[in-house]
Amino acid sequence: MLFPFTVLDVFQVGRPSYGILLQGLGIVDGLLALGYAYAAVRLQKAFPFITIGLAVKLIVPLGWLLAVASGQLTARTLTLVVFIDVVWWIPFALFLLERTIAGERVRALAPYVCALLNLTAAGALLLVLRPGTEAVSDVASRIAYITNNELLWRAGWVCWIAAALSLLAFYGWWGARLAAWGWGVAALAIASTGLVFDLTAESLLIAWLPKDYATVAPVTSLLTGSPGNGLYTVAGAALTLGTRGLKGWFLTWTWTIWAAGFGLSAFTFAGNFLGGAVCSAVLFMLFCPWAAVMGRKLA
């Protein structure tokens, strides 16, 4: 409300002449925030606030898509839409389904959906995204691939956004089943922080490439591979420590996954692509079936 053009400058959007409209949108967001705050401390009265919020968060991305398609808005603003709207779809929808049969069924699917979406994301990386990544040594070839396959490139990274959101949902489902609830809360907070880095990188990869490849690609690789993946791994390790009854081969399987996750973060931070690629392959080959097995164990 106070600085209506700041966000537009960050995302390189031309300044419009209707700054008062942007300030009005700022006021609306502030009022929604008050409603969410009220809902947070009075959960029994939160239903109408969350219903309105979810409706807004479904309508705004649709309007954004229409504006981008018509050339009225740059796709670079995707990062805003992801954080302001998309990340809230799952928690808001689950809140509205609380204490319903449908809600229980949806929650029960969390580990299996996470396994499936992460397997899909790994497949997209291998089959669709790889020619535009560091797996190809020639930068010009990467840029040419992205330029000629923009739709596939964007769809591939959308799969990764879905996988990241499903991972957070799985961690929330897992944490809710721990006897010591503090482990679950801590893990969810850590994983949510990792999600900030991860979704920032993926939204930039979707909307800022290939034009800004030289400046954006190295940053996104670091964000998603090091702090993003690293915090997901710390959260998973915390949940493992707080889970009773894990032992034997399954416990070894679990800690091997987290070891691969830590290795991926370390190699990415060090700029070692080969080491990161090996750890990433091990991580996803082990994690996807493991999530399904963990779902059965905790159910």
C-alpha positions as CSV (number, residue, x, y, z in Angstrom):
1,M,0.0,0.0,0.0
2,L,2.8,2.4,0.9
3,F,5.2,1.4,-2.0
4,P,2.9,0.3,-4.9
5,F,5.6,0.3,-7.5
6,T,8.4,-1.5,-5.7
7,V,7.2,-5.0,-6.5
8,L,6.7,-4.0,-10.2
9,D,10.3,-2.8,-10.4
10,V,11.6,-6.1,-8.9
11,F,9.8,-8.2,-11.5
12,Q,10.6,-5.7,-14.3
13,V,7.0,-4.8,-15.0
14,G,6.4,-1.5,-16.7
15,R,4.9,1.1,-14.3
16,P,1.2,1.7,-15.1
17,S,-0.5,5.0,-14.5
18,Y,-3.1,3.5,-12.1
19,G,-1.0,3.4,-8.9
20,I,-4.1,4.1,-6.8
21,L,-5.4,0.7,-8.0
22,L,-2.3,-1.1,-6.7
23,Q,-2.7,0.7,-3.4
24,G,-6.3,-0.4,-3.2
25,L,-5.1,-4.0,-3.8
26,G,-2.7,-3.5,-0.9
27,I,-5.6,-2.5,1.4
28,V,-7.6,-5.6,0.3
29,D,-4.6,-7.8,1.1
30,G,-4.3,-6.1,4.5
31,L,-7.9,-6.8,5.3
32,L,-7.6,-10.4,4.3
33,A,-4.6,-10.7,6.6
34,L,-6.7,-9.4,9.5
35,G,-9.3,-12.0,8.7
36,Y,-6.7,-14.8,8.6
37,A,-5.3,-13.6,11.9
38,Y,-8.8,-13.7,13.5
39,A,-9.3,-17.2,12.0
40,A,-6.0,-18.4,13.4
41,V,-6.9,-17.6,17.0
42,R,-10.6,-18.6,16.7
43,L,-10.5,-21.7,14.7
44,Q,-14.1,-22.6,15.5
45,K,-15.2,-19.4,13.6
46,A,-12.6,-19.6,10.8
47,F,-14.7,-21.4,8.2
48,P,-16.1,-18.3,6.4
49,F,-12.7,-16.5,6.4
50,I,-10.9,-19.5,4.9
51,T,-13.7,-20.1,2.4
52,I,-13.3,-16.5,1.1
53,G,-9.6,-16.8,1.2
54,L,-9.5,-20.0,-0.9
55,A,-12.0,-18.5,-3.4
56,V,-9.6,-15.5,-3.8
57,K,-6.6,-17.7,-4.2
58,L,-8.3,-19.7,-6.9
59,I,-9.6,-16.7,-8.9
60,V,-6.4,-14.6,-8.8
61,P,-4.2,-17.2,-10.6
62,L,-6.9,-17.5,-13.3
63,G,-6.9,-13.8,-13.8
64,W,-3.1,-13.8,-13.8
65,L,-3.1,-16.5,-16.6
66,L,-5.5,-14.4,-18.7
67,A,-3.4,-11.2,-18.2
68,V,-0.2,-13.0,-19.2
69,A,-1.8,-14.7,-22.2
70,S,-3.1,-11.3,-23.4
71,G,0.3,-9.6,-22.9
72,Q,-1.0,-7.3,-20.2
73,L,1.3,-8.7,-17.6
74,T,4.8,-10.4,-17.7
75,A,5.1,-14.0,-16.7
76,R,8.0,-12.9,-14.4
77,T,5.4,-12.2,-11.7
78,L,4.7,-16.0,-11.3
79,T,6.7,-16.0,-8.1
80,L,4.2,-13.7,-6.5
81,V,1.3,-15.9,-7.6
82,V,3.0,-19.0,-6.3
83,F,3.5,-17.6,-2.8
84,I,0.4,-15.5,-2.4
85,D,-2.0,-17.9,-3.9
86,V,-0.9,-21.4,-4.9
87,V,0.9,-22.5,-1.7
88,W,-2.3,-22.0,0.2
89,W,-4.5,-24.3,-1.9
90,I,-3.7,-27.5,0.0
91,P,-3.9,-26.1,3.7
92,F,-7.0,-24.0,3.0
93,A,-8.8,-26.9,1.3
94,L,-7.9,-29.4,4.0
95,F,-9.1,-26.9,6.7
96,L,-12.5,-26.7,5.0
97,L,-12.6,-30.5,4.7
98,E,-11.8,-31.0,8.4
99,R,-13.9,-33.6,10.2
100,T,-15.4,-34.9,7.0
101,I,-15.0,-38.3,5.4
102,A,-13.6,-36.7,2.3
103,G,-11.0,-34.8,4.4
104,E,-9.8,-38.0,6.1
105,R,-9.5,-39.8,2.7
106,V,-7.5,-36.9,1.2
107,R,-5.2,-36.8,4.2
108,A,-4.6,-40.5,4.0
109,L,-3.4,-40.1,0.5
110,A,-0.6,-37.7,1.4
111,P,2.4,-40.1,1.4
112,Y,1.2,-41.9,-1.8
113,V,0.6,-38.6,-3.7
114,C,4.0,-37.4,-2.5
115,A,5.6,-40.5,-3.8
116,L,3.8,-40.3,-7.2
117,L,4.5,-36.5,-7.7
118,N,8.1,-36.8,-6.8
119,L,8.5,-39.7,-9.1
120,T,6.8,-37.7,-11.8
121,A,9.1,-34.7,-11.1
122,A,12.2,-37.0,-11.3
123,G,11.0,-38.4,-14.6
124,A,10.4,-34.8,-15.9
125,L,14.0,-33.9,-15.0
126,L,15.4,-36.9,-16.8
127,L,13.2,-36.9,-19.9
128,V,12.2,-33.2,-20.4
129,L,14.4,-30.8,-18.4
130,R,17.8,-32.4,-18.6
131,P,18.9,-30.8,-22.0
132,G,18.3,-27.3,-20.4
133,T,20.4,-28.0,-17.3
134,E,24.0,-28.4,-16.4
135,A,23.9,-32.0,-17.6
136,V,24.7,-30.4,-21.0
137,S,28.0,-28.6,-20.9
138,D,27.4,-26.1,-23.7
139,V,25.4,-23.2,-22.4
140,A,24.2,-22.1,-25.8
141,S,22.7,-25.6,-26.4
142,R,20.8,-25.3,-23.1
143,I,19.4,-21.9,-24.1
144,A,18.5,-23.1,-27.5
145,Y,16.6,-26.2,-26.0
146,I,14.6,-24.0,-23.6
147,T,13.8,-21.5,-26.4
148,N,12.5,-24.3,-28.7
149,N,10.6,-26.2,-25.9
150,E,9.3,-23.5,-23.6
151,L,6.0,-25.2,-23.0
152,L,7.6,-28.5,-22.0
153,W,10.2,-26.7,-20.0
154,R,7.6,-24.8,-18.0
155,A,5.4,-27.9,-17.5
156,G,8.4,-29.8,-16.2
157,W,9.1,-27.3,-13.5
158,V,5.4,-27.1,-12.6
159,C,5.8,-30.8,-11.8
160,W,8.6,-29.9,-9.4
161,I,6.4,-27.2,-7.7
162,A,3.7,-29.8,-7.2
163,A,6.2,-32.3,-5.8
164,A,7.5,-29.7,-3.4
165,L,4.0,-28.9,-2.1
166,S,3.2,-32.6,-1.8
167,L,6.4,-33.1,0.3
168,L,5.3,-30.4,2.7
169,A,1.8,-32.0,2.9
170,F,3.4,-35.4,3.6
171,Y,5.6,-34.0,6.4
172,G,2.5,-32.4,7.9
173,W,0.7,-35.7,7.8
174,W,3.7,-37.5,9.3
175,G,4.2,-34.9,12.0
176,A,0.6,-35.2,13.1
177,R,1.1,-38.8,13.9
178,L,4.1,-38.3,16.3
179,A,3.6,-38.7,20.0
180,A,5.9,-35.8,20.7
181,W,4.2,-33.1,18.6
182,G,7.1,-30.7,19.0
183,W,9.1,-32.7,16.4
184,G,6.3,-32.3,13.9
185,V,6.0,-28.6,14.4
186,A,9.8,-28.1,14.2
187,A,10.0,-30.2,11.0
188,L,7.1,-28.4,9.3
189,A,8.7,-25.0,10.1
190,I,12.1,-26.1,8.7
191,A,10.5,-27.7,5.6
192,S,8.4,-24.5,5.0
193,T,11.6,-22.5,5.0
194,G,13.1,-24.8,2.5
195,L,10.0,-24.4,0.4
196,V,10.6,-20.7,0.1
197,F,14.0,-21.3,-1.5
198,D,12.7,-24.2,-3.6
199,L,9.6,-22.5,-5.1
200,T,11.5,-19.2,-5.6
201,A,14.0,-21.1,-7.8
202,E,11.4,-23.1,-9.7
203,S,9.2,-20.1,-10.4
204,L,12.2,-18.2,-11.7
205,L,13.1,-21.2,-13.9
206,I,9.6,-21.2,-15.4
207,A,9.2,-17.4,-15.9
208,W,12.6,-15.9,-16.4
209,L,14.3,-18.3,-18.8
210,P,15.6,-18.4,-21.4
211,K,16.1,-14.7,-21.6
212,D,18.0,-14.3,-18.3
213,Y,19.7,-17.7,-18.3
214,A,23.2,-16.4,-17.5
215,T,22.1,-14.5,-14.4
216,V,19.2,-16.6,-13.2
217,A,20.1,-20.3,-13.8
218,P,23.2,-20.4,-11.5
219,V,21.2,-18.8,-8.7
220,T,18.2,-21.2,-9.0
221,S,20.5,-24.2,-9.1
222,L,22.0,-23.1,-5.8
223,L,18.7,-22.2,-4.1
224,T,16.9,-25.5,-4.9
225,G,19.9,-27.8,-4.5
226,S,21.5,-26.4,-1.3
227,P,19.2,-24.6,1.1
228,G,16.0,-25.9,-0.3
229,N,16.9,-29.6,-0.4
230,G,19.1,-29.2,2.7
231,L,16.2,-27.9,4.8
232,Y,13.8,-30.6,3.5
233,T,16.4,-33.2,4.6
234,V,16.9,-31.7,8.0
235,A,13.1,-31.7,8.5
236,G,12.9,-35.4,7.4
237,A,15.7,-36.3,9.8
238,A,13.9,-34.5,12.6
239,L,10.7,-36.4,11.9
240,T,12.7,-39.6,11.9
241,L,14.2,-38.9,15.3
242,G,10.7,-38.2,16.6
243,T,9.2,-41.4,15.2
244,R,9.1,-44.4,17.5
245,G,9.3,-48.0,16.2
246,L,11.5,-47.4,13.2
247,K,14.2,-50.1,13.2
248,G,16.2,-52.6,11.2
249,W,16.3,-52.4,7.4
250,F,13.7,-49.7,7.2
251,L,15.6,-47.4,9.5
252,T,18.7,-48.0,7.4
253,W,16.7,-47.2,4.3
254,T,15.4,-44.0,5.9
255,W,18.8,-42.7,7.0
256,T,20.3,-43.5,3.6
257,I,17.8,-41.2,2.0
258,W,18.7,-38.3,4.4
259,A,22.4,-39.0,3.8
260,A,21.9,-38.7,0.1
261,G,19.9,-35.5,0.7
262,F,22.7,-34.0,2.7
263,G,25.2,-35.1,0.1
264,L,23.2,-33.4,-2.7
265,S,23.2,-30.1,-0.7
266,A,26.9,-30.3,0.0
267,F,27.9,-31.0,-3.6
268,T,25.6,-28.3,-4.9
269,F,27.0,-25.8,-2.6
270,A,30.5,-26.8,-3.6
271,G,29.6,-26.6,-7.3
272,N,30.3,-30.3,-7.9
273,F,27.7,-31.2,-10.6
274,L,28.6,-34.9,-10.8
275,G,28.5,-35.5,-7.1
276,G,25.1,-33.7,-6.9
277,A,23.7,-35.7,-9.8
278,V,24.7,-39.0,-8.2
279,C,23.2,-38.1,-4.9
280,S,20.1,-36.8,-6.6
281,A,19.6,-40.1,-8.4
282,V,20.1,-42.1,-5.2
283,L,17.8,-39.8,-3.3
284,F,14.8,-40.1,-5.7
285,M,15.3,-43.8,-6.4
286,L,15.1,-44.5,-2.6
287,F,12.6,-41.8,-1.6
288,C,9.7,-42.5,-3.9
289,P,9.0,-46.1,-2.8
290,W,10.0,-45.3,0.8
291,A,7.3,-42.6,1.1
292,A,4.7,-45.2,0.1
293,V,6.0,-47.8,2.6
294,M,6.2,-45.1,5.3
295,G,2.6,-44.2,4.6
296,R,1.5,-47.8,5.2
297,K,3.6,-48.1,8.4
298,L,2.2,-44.9,9.9
299,A,-1.4,-45.4,8.8
